[in-house]
């Protein structure tokens, strides 16, 4: 007899444990207590979740002492809205307008379960109490927890945790709630450190001169940029790649990718009127948090180009018929050798020396590409009334 009683007790305990394990559990998962989508009287709402394995008859439950109705299935969410659809008030706002499909009714087309209940949530601090008399889930909130008039909600992310929603408007009918751990589970968390993208190579074409760096001969030229990138956080972490040419923005597009790297391409044009100078091209690769930059110099040059480095010459005071020498520095900034002569806007006799003294226009002094030459000139004082004479010399360059 004692054995039979013990067996019955064990059976009863087993049935009780099974009953507890299968029993439904309603919990609070999201609260919109101070919306900015519309007035509190239209847009306050609470979301609940059935964390149990069977459906729940809601008629036994109350939310802040207001009776619920209907049935909530296992692992299902239900939104309880203060004004589900627009009522008899003066405005046209409602939960359905902002979180539904705004057709004036709440039905399957709105996408999730919701019901109306005349709840009222205070803004500075409040309590939300979900209970059936035997079981309760009570959430006490304050405005310091967030979601205070910024359009967001307070979301339950774990059984004991609440935080402000990342998404404006919250996630009604979806829930950010994570179910409780089973007895044979553990919880882990890993935070991945961000690593900036790596620029593996930059290829700029065409490169028209066989010299160090990149040189482009002046004209109508289309330049192509090809950048090879890698990112230890994954190629998809690269959000965009942009090139900047002396402040001019050039958007790059992804041409192809593998698991390890991606190729981005872009292009820009040089025009004949663009300034002959060295341009700075900077490549910036952006990920979700930072960026990596690298720069390349591009020289935009003419085939024939000279710079007169001497800006003025003073021959001093001379007697009539007397001459005096000076030097004029000329640099060849083009890519071809040139022959340099001069022109003058004065009747003053000035000559250039090219092994012998010749007229300025006949100088034809050769200067190699990139070289600088100091050219001797001489002027003769005219036999005329004393006084200062002024004029200008102009460099004339032609292909050697």
Helices and strands as residue ranges (DSSP letters): H 2-22, E 26-32, H 40-43, E 45-50, E 56-57, G 58-60, E 62-63, E 66-67, E 71-72, E 77-81, H 95-99, G 108-110, E 114-116, E 125-131, E 136-142, G 143-145, E 154-158, E 161-164, E 198-205, E 214-217, E 221-230, G 235-237, E 240-245, E 248-251, E 253-257, E 262-270, E 277-286, E 291-301, E 306-308, E 323-332, E 338-344, E 350-353, E 357-359, G 360-362, E 365-367, E 372-380, E 393-399
